Amino acid sequence: MSEWLVLTLAMVAASAVVLTIAVLNNRRVGDDDDPSETPDVIEYMTMMIGVVYAIVLGLAIAGVWEGRSAAQEYVRQEAQALHEVNVRSAVYPAEVRTRIRADVDAYVRHVVHDEWQTMTEHGSLTDEGARLLGKVRTDVAEYRPRNDHEGQAYQPLVDQVAAADDARNARGQSAGATMPGVVWFGLITGALVTIGLIFTLQIRRTFRELLLAGLFSVLIAFLLFLIWDFDSPFGRGISATAAPFLDLFPGAAGG
């Protein structure tokens, strides 16, 4: 099912539930009921709970967005480090340079076409990716420089492979969900409480009041969906992409 369809259904369902409860509750109100008699303390508490929940939602959105941005940065660092390996290996003999670049290309193709799918579905890296990166490390580390020029390039190449490995590990740690279950429990419970407090203000069946109640519930549903979508940096619609790899290794797009 499309994530946008899920969002639409969630917002429609939230609005429908709130409006239905409002209409049914209004039928139980007597003709002599005066909505202006709502105690001031209830209005104050409703406002304060809404403010607190808005702060919690803002912090949650900021947290998952930061996690998504960090995941994208790990991808960029990994791709850039491998690109540096490709470029800096130009000082090596042709057979060594060709082998290093071929292994780098094989690793990048695996990441873009296979490992990315594994991260999306299972939130983890692949053993094959580790093996291919290990081949790149072996190509670079086991070569013995034959002159000063190659010797000067050796250590930076080793460092770039290490940087790629570090970024890969960070990417793997970012592949899963970032929000603990207890936080989701608090967010959903807070949403129910915040929306439920609408009815303490004696909402009527006027078009204006029902419209505002519906829009408020839709907004809460949308924000919760946004947090859920950002919660898995590699697994959902608004997620980190493999664009840095494809930008620096255009040949990887063809598989």
N, C-alpha and C positions, 0 to 999 in steps of 0.2 A: 504494500500500500504506500502511495506517495506520502512523503512527510508533509507536504502542503495540504493534502487531503486530510491528514490527521489533524493538522492545525485548524482547518476549517470546521471539521466535525467537533473538535474540542470547544471551539468558541461558540458554535451554534448550540451545542449541548449545554454549556455553562449558562448562556443567555436564556435558553428555554427553561432550564430548571429554576433560575431566579425569577423569571417572569411568571411562571406557573405558580410558584409558591406565593409570590406577591398577590396574584389574582385570587387564589384560594384563600389566603389569609384575609384579604379585604372583604370577602363575602361573610366572614365571621364577625366583622366589626359592626356594632350597633349603630343606629342612626344618630344617637346622641353622643357618639364618640367625638372628642375634640383632639385633633392631632397636635395642636399647639400646647397640649398639656404634657408633652414629653419632658421629663426632668432634665434640667441643665446638665447634671452630672453624667447622664447617659450620652448626651451630645458631646461632652468633653471627652469621655472615655472612648467613644467611637472615633473621634478625631485623633486622639493620641495613639490608639491601636493601629489606625490606618497609617499614621506617620511612621511608627516603628516598623510596620510590615513593609512600607515603601523603602525604608533604609535597608532592611534585610534583603529585599529583592534587588536593590541597586548593588549591594555588596556581592550578592551571588552572581549577578550578570557580569560585574567587573572581574570576579574571580575566574569564571569559566572563559571569558574573553581573553584574559591574560594567559590562561593555559593554552588556548588555541593559538595566540600570537607566539608564545614560546615554542610551541610545536612547529609552527611554520619557520621560525628562526633556526631551529635545529636542522630542518631540511635544507635551508639555505646554506648553513655552515658546512654541512656534509657535502653538498654538491660543489660548493666553492673549493673545499679542500681537495676533492677528487679532480676538479678542473686544474688546480695548481699542480697536482701530480702529473697530469697529462702534459702541461706546458713545460714544467721544469725538467721533465725527462728528456727534453730535446737535446740536452748536452751528452746523453749516453749514446753508445753505438747503436746502429740501426736495429740490430736484432733484439737488443735489450729494450730499446725504446718501443719497438713494435709489440713486444710481449707485454710490457707494462700497460700500454694503451689498450691492447686487446682485452686484458683482464679487467681494466677499469670499465671499459664499455660493457663487458659481460655483466659486471656487477650492477652497473646503472640500469641496464635493461631488465635485470631480475627485480631490482627494487621497484621500478616503474610499473612493470606488468604483472609481477607475481607477489612480491612482498607487500606491496601497497594493498592488494586485495586481502591478504592475510591479516594485515593490521585492521582493515575495515571490518572484517567479519569476526575476528578472534581477539583483536587487541594485542597482538604479539608479533615478534619478528620471526624470520624463518632460519633454520639451520643452514640452508643453502646460501642465504645471503652472507652469513658469517663465514662460510667456507670460501666464497668468492672473494670477500674482502681479505681473508687470510692469504689468498693467492697473491693479491696485490701487495700485501705487506711483505711476503716472502720475496717477490720479484725485486722490491726496492731494497730490503734489508740485506739480502744475501749477495748483492752485486758488490764487487770489489773495485773501487775507483782506480783507474789506470794512470791518471795524471791529476795535477792540482785543480784543474778546472772541474773535472768530474767530482773530485773530493769536496770542493766547495758546495756543490749541488747536492751531495749525498745527505747530509744531516737535515737540511730543509725539506727534502723529499720524505725522509723518515718522519719528521715532525708533522707534515701534512697528512700522511697516512694515519698517524696517531690521532690527529684532530678529526679526521673523517670517522675513525672508529669511536671516538668519544661522542661525536654528534649522533652517530647511529645508535649508540646505547641510550643517549638522552631521548632520541626519537622513539625508541622502543618503550621507555618508561612513560612517555606521554601518550601512548597509543590507547590506553584504557580510559574509563570514565574518571573524572576528577572530583565529582561531588559524592561524598559518603551518603549511605542510605539514610542516616539519621538526619542529615541536612534536608534531604528530600521530604522526609516525614514532617520536619518543621515547616518547610515551604508550603506543602499541601495543606497541613493543618491550619497554618496561618491564613491561607487563602479562604478556607471554609469559614474560619472565624470572622475574617474581615468582611466577606460577602454576607455572612449571616447577620452581622450587626446592622445591615441596611434595614432589616425588619424591626429593629428596636426603635427606629425613628418613625414608625407608623406610616410607611409608604402607602400611597393611594393608587387607584387605577387610572389616574390621569395620564395622558400620552407623554407629557414631559417627564413625569416621575418614572414611568416604566421604561422610557427611552434611556434615561440616565442610568437606571439600574442595569439595563441590558448592556449598555456600553461599558460600564464599570466591570461587569463580570467578563465581558469579552476581552478587555484590557488585561485583566489578571490572567486569563487563560493564555493570551498571546505571550505575556512575559514569562510564564512558566514554560511554554513551548520553546521560547528563545533560549532559556537556560538549559533545557533538555537537549536542544540541538547543538549548542556550543559545548556541552558536557563531554562529548566524545570528539576530540580534535581531528581524528582521521576518519570517523565512522559515519558522519551524517551530512546533510545537505550543505550547510555553511561550515565547511571543514578546511583544514590545511590541505594543500594540493602539492603535487609533484612538479609544479611549474619550474622551480629552480633547476631541477635535473634536466627538464626538457629544454630550458633556455640555454644551458651550458653544454648539453649533449643532444643536439637536435636529432642525431641518428637513432637515439633510443626510442623515439616515438613510433618507429616502424616495427618494434618488437625484435 
